[in-house]
Amino acid sequence: MAACARDWRSGGALRFERLAPEVAAGAWIDTLLALETSGWKGREGVAAAADPATERCFRAILTDAHARGALDFHRMTVGDATIAMLANLESGDESFQLKIAYDEEWAAFSPGVLIEMAYLEHALDVRGLARVDSCARAGHPMIDRLWPARRTIVSLAVPFDNVRSRLMCRGMEAWRRRRANRREQA
């Protein structure tokens, strides 16, 4: 990180900041959504702000979590520019990463990796959380290098005691098997 900090000096000081509990989250949420929209997620139409209902839901989740003290929101800046952000939801001694975004103009310096590493140090070493879940898909190119261990997560559908519910559960299971087979063949 020190080498990157030296390289970035031309743009200003490299800083890692955390949203304080007494500061409103709105401006940070705006910046996070703008960062996400400016990158590949925006180009592919999968950024939270690409769909008004998804954006409203995302904003409500973050705003409510912040009000309850369950949002751990971080940003990395160079000078006055925000180049990466990471929003985490906390419950007890665990943290779940909800969203990460970075400015692709800084991609050569791996801002996503750097904010992730800074956050892990903060969450595990400073705060002493027991677990942090990246919530990333298996095979994620950045996360798998930082998080070699995986927690197995299963999805289980239990039908109600009627024919329609059993048929729906069987259909969902058949769909999952077909999808898994396609992935294995690819």
C-alpha positions as CSV (number, residue, x, y, z in Angstrom):
1,M,0.0,0.0,0.0
2,A,2.9,2.3,0.7
3,A,4.1,2.1,-2.9
4,C,0.7,3.0,-4.2
5,A,0.5,5.9,-1.8
6,R,3.8,7.2,-3.2
7,D,2.6,6.8,-6.8
8,W,-0.6,8.7,-6.0
9,R,1.0,11.7,-4.3
10,S,0.8,13.6,-7.6
11,G,-3.0,13.5,-7.1
12,G,-3.0,14.3,-3.4
13,A,-2.9,12.4,-0.2
14,L,-4.4,8.8,-0.1
15,R,-6.9,8.5,2.7
16,F,-9.2,5.8,4.0
17,E,-12.3,7.2,5.7
18,R,-15.3,5.7,7.6
19,L,-18.7,7.3,7.7
20,A,-19.2,8.7,11.2
21,P,-22.5,7.7,13.0
22,E,-23.6,11.3,13.4
23,V,-23.1,12.2,9.7
24,A,-26.0,11.6,7.3
25,A,-25.4,8.8,4.8
26,G,-27.1,10.5,1.8
27,A,-24.1,12.1,0.2
28,W,-22.0,8.9,0.6
29,I,-24.8,6.8,-0.9
30,D,-25.0,9.3,-3.9
31,T,-21.2,9.0,-4.4
32,L,-21.3,5.2,-4.2
33,L,-24.1,4.9,-6.8
34,A,-22.3,7.4,-9.1
35,L,-19.1,5.4,-8.8
36,E,-20.9,2.1,-9.6
37,T,-22.8,3.7,-12.5
38,S,-19.6,5.2,-14.0
39,G,-18.0,1.7,-14.4
40,W,-18.7,-1.6,-16.0
41,K,-21.9,-2.1,-14.0
42,G,-23.3,1.1,-15.5
43,R,-22.2,0.2,-19.0
44,E,-23.9,-3.2,-18.7
45,G,-27.0,-1.8,-17.0
46,V,-26.7,-3.7,-13.8
47,A,-25.8,-0.9,-11.4
48,A,-28.3,-0.3,-8.6
49,A,-29.1,3.1,-10.1
50,A,-30.0,1.5,-13.5
51,D,-33.4,0.6,-12.1
52,P,-35.4,3.1,-10.1
53,A,-37.0,0.5,-7.8
54,T,-33.6,-1.1,-7.1
55,E,-32.1,2.2,-6.4
56,R,-34.9,3.2,-4.0
57,C,-34.5,-0.2,-2.2
58,F,-30.7,0.1,-2.0
59,R,-31.0,3.7,-0.6
60,A,-33.6,2.6,2.0
61,I,-31.5,-0.4,3.1
62,L,-28.4,1.8,3.6
63,T,-30.2,4.7,5.2
64,D,-32.0,2.4,7.6
65,A,-28.9,0.4,8.5
66,H,-27.0,3.7,9.2
67,A,-29.8,4.9,11.4
68,R,-29.7,1.6,13.4
69,G,-25.9,1.7,13.6
70,A,-25.6,-1.4,11.4
71,L,-23.8,0.2,8.4
72,D,-20.1,0.3,8.2
73,F,-19.4,2.5,5.2
74,H,-15.8,3.2,3.9
75,R,-14.3,5.3,1.2
76,M,-10.8,5.8,-0.2
77,T,-9.9,9.2,-1.5
78,V,-6.9,10.8,-3.3
79,G,-7.0,14.5,-2.8
80,D,-10.6,15.5,-3.2
81,A,-11.5,12.6,-5.4
82,T,-13.4,9.5,-4.1
83,I,-11.9,6.5,-5.9
84,A,-13.4,3.6,-4.1
85,M,-16.2,2.9,-1.6
86,L,-17.4,-0.2,0.3
87,A,-20.7,-0.6,2.1
88,N,-21.1,-3.3,4.7
89,L,-24.0,-4.4,6.8
90,E,-23.3,-5.6,10.3
91,S,-25.1,-8.0,12.7
92,G,-23.5,-8.9,16.0
93,D,-19.9,-9.7,15.4
94,E,-20.3,-10.4,11.6
95,S,-20.2,-8.1,8.6
96,F,-21.7,-8.7,5.2
97,Q,-20.4,-6.7,2.2
98,L,-23.3,-5.2,0.3
99,K,-21.6,-3.1,-2.4
100,I,-18.1,-2.1,-3.6
101,A,-17.4,0.4,-6.4
102,Y,-14.3,2.2,-7.7
103,D,-13.3,4.8,-10.2
104,E,-12.0,2.9,-13.2
105,E,-9.6,5.7,-14.1
106,W,-7.6,4.5,-11.1
107,A,-7.9,0.8,-12.0
108,A,-4.1,0.4,-12.5
109,F,-3.7,1.0,-8.8
110,S,-6.3,-1.7,-7.8
111,P,-8.5,0.6,-5.6
112,G,-11.0,-2.2,-5.1
113,V,-8.3,-4.5,-3.7
114,L,-6.8,-1.7,-1.6
115,I,-10.1,-0.6,0.0
116,E,-11.0,-4.3,0.6
117,M,-7.6,-4.9,2.4
118,A,-8.0,-1.7,4.5
119,Y,-11.5,-2.7,5.4
120,L,-10.5,-6.2,6.5
121,E,-7.7,-4.8,8.7
122,H,-10.2,-2.4,10.3
123,A,-13.0,-5.0,10.7
124,L,-10.9,-7.9,11.9
125,D,-7.9,-6.3,13.7
126,V,-9.3,-3.0,15.0
127,R,-13.0,-3.8,15.6
128,G,-12.4,-7.5,16.3
129,L,-15.3,-8.9,14.3
130,A,-15.5,-12.7,14.1
131,R,-16.4,-12.9,10.5
132,V,-16.6,-10.8,7.4
133,D,-18.5,-12.2,4.4
134,S,-17.6,-10.7,1.0
135,C,-21.0,-12.0,-0.4
136,A,-19.2,-12.4,-3.7
137,R,-19.9,-15.2,-6.1
138,A,-17.6,-18.1,-6.2
139,G,-14.8,-17.6,-8.8
140,H,-14.8,-13.8,-8.4
141,P,-11.4,-12.7,-9.8
142,M,-10.6,-10.1,-7.1
143,I,-12.2,-11.7,-4.0
144,D,-10.8,-15.2,-4.6
145,R,-7.3,-13.9,-4.3
146,L,-8.0,-12.2,-1.0
147,W,-10.4,-14.7,0.5
148,P,-9.3,-18.2,-0.4
149,A,-11.7,-19.9,2.1
150,R,-15.4,-20.2,1.3
151,R,-18.4,-20.8,3.5
152,T,-20.8,-23.2,1.9
153,I,-24.3,-21.7,1.5
154,V,-27.3,-23.8,0.4
155,S,-30.7,-22.8,-0.7
156,L,-33.5,-25.1,0.3
157,A,-37.2,-24.9,-0.8
158,V,-39.6,-26.8,1.4
159,P,-43.0,-27.3,-0.1
160,F,-46.3,-26.7,1.7
161,D,-48.6,-29.8,2.0
162,N,-50.3,-29.3,-1.4
163,V,-49.7,-30.5,-4.9
164,R,-49.1,-27.0,-6.4
165,S,-46.4,-26.2,-3.9
166,R,-44.7,-29.6,-4.4
167,L,-44.7,-29.1,-8.2
168,M,-43.2,-25.6,-7.9
169,C,-40.4,-27.0,-5.6
170,R,-39.7,-29.8,-8.1
171,G,-39.6,-27.3,-10.9
172,M,-37.2,-25.1,-9.1
173,E,-34.9,-28.1,-8.3
174,A,-35.0,-29.2,-12.0
175,W,-34.1,-25.6,-13.1
176,R,-31.2,-25.5,-10.6
177,R,-29.8,-28.8,-11.9
178,R,-30.0,-27.7,-15.5
179,R,-28.3,-24.5,-14.7
180,A,-25.5,-26.3,-12.8
181,N,-25.0,-28.8,-15.6
182,R,-24.7,-25.9,-18.1
183,R,-22.0,-24.3,-15.9
184,E,-20.1,-27.5,-15.7
185,Q,-20.2,-28.0,-19.4
186,A,-19.0,-24.4,-20.1
